[in-house]
C-alpha cells in the first residue's frame, strides 16, 4: 500500500514575516544544511514495505493533485525524504534519542493489537518502562523534528522558542497543537486487505500542508498530519500560539480518539476497494 504525499505548496502565500531568510541553513542550529531526513521514519518504511530494493512495483507514492503515482525503488529513495533542511549533526547525533523514542512507540503500536482491542488505549509506561516521562519528552521532540522539516521545506522560519524546546528547554512544544487519533477507515482498509487479498503490508500517510488563516483572513500558520496504518498525529502550527497543546500529555494513560474521515462510514472501504472492483469487472 502506498505512502501518501502532498503536492500542495503554501509557500507562495506565506507572508514575508513568516519566511526563513536562509534556504541553505539547518533550521535547528543554523549550520549548513547537508542532510535529508526521511518524511516517514526509515524504520517505519522498512517495517511496512521491507528493506533492500523494491522491484515488483508494489510500493508507490500517491500524491494528491497528480494523476500518476510515483513508483518507489527502495527505503532510501529521495522521494521519501525532505530536501536538505537539516545538517548532518542535527539529523543524526543531536536527535538520535528522539528517533529511538519514536521507533519504540511506533513498534509498540504496530505489534500490540490490544491497543485497538482495548479501545485505542495505551500507557507510555508500557512502551518505555519506568523512564516513560523522559522518553515521552523525546517522542514529542521527534514529532517537532518532523514538523520543523515540513516548515523549513516551504521556507517558513522555525521560531526560536521551538528550537529552544528541541535543545531541552521547557515542556510542551510551543507554537504547536498536536493530537493523536485513530483513523477508522485506515484500520478497516488494513483489515480488508489482509482478510480478502492476503496482504499484510501496512500504509504510511502524510497530509497536505495547508495554511491556517487568522481571524482577519491573513496566514498565521500551517497544519498537516502524518501517520502509519490507523495511527495519526495531526498538528497545527502558529506563531501566535505561545503555549503548546496536545491530547497525550496529561498522564501515563492515553485514550486515542477515533474518527471516520468526512463522508466515510463502516463498510465503505470494501465498496471502494480498487482490487475488489477490478476483480468484479474481469468476472
Steps between C-alpha positions, in 0.01 A plus 500: 500500500624845418654774705278804451670829416380850428559716195375821662743787553388780729828686449363752250239611755732523801550860611854636518480512880475118514774421251847373575786722386738217404394213276823301547517518880408228752178616661612365837858626552550739208787300353529394138211270408653189344274217623161365391264367765246231409146633481395175665747349743717255310413227749132553412579476129701179539254354750213566260651413161824316577863592447718461193384587151132504409474364149145367468330839467299435814612810688370826362466855623158649439515879477183706523451714192694264272351249260783247514660337805875494553658157519753477782812284457606465863494644852782746425326654200525877488125506440454395863719777642482868577733732312820602679359700791715353780872461552650153547566557870143607583348225287713231663674542836293791634168327434596134540315463831189655344513262205540198728208610718279523194616161370406337831161672499423405140609140554285471812184616323565276201569187703234534771153435365366542851537876461217482246314227691512710818332793328816670371650537846862462602746600771832668432642283779406191296700641210801636688502355851568698815678782312191572292494873584849547357426301186165672449692829485728346238200375302349849496829639375497249215156633406640854512795395286258379235292818518812716485608329178158555345508867591855543373437331165244768410718781632329569834733617777488269802450719812784530753273366777449177306875467442559558873255218567700272270809590703337382822346820634143503624211257484225466242616612159404866454313620190362149436171319554558125460224241515519122481201330336392173342376507141241223487489491120871415492450234765216351296708515183790314661268228627329472161830469311616228740174304509397523134825552308755334728711814523642580842692807393415813689474854376665836560324834479601863462234768474487811286685796649229762539500861611320605817326835469454747784177679584590775256551246221877533488731195523620436853620141494466160336360156575535140384527143628705186463467142614507130433218248466219635724716730713493871415688793652327820393675829564438869467765772517459870569739779596234635738457179704750548780399193700490159342201268518449128455259221595770261624692696760274482804611170654649158436166380358393612155159452341522556125182645348368331185352652188369418155618743229229722359239309303627152597346237722540132587494283188602773257857375462387167352262676262771728362785246502676526163612137507149371576345714228755387242429136583127557458553669163712209374233257614 
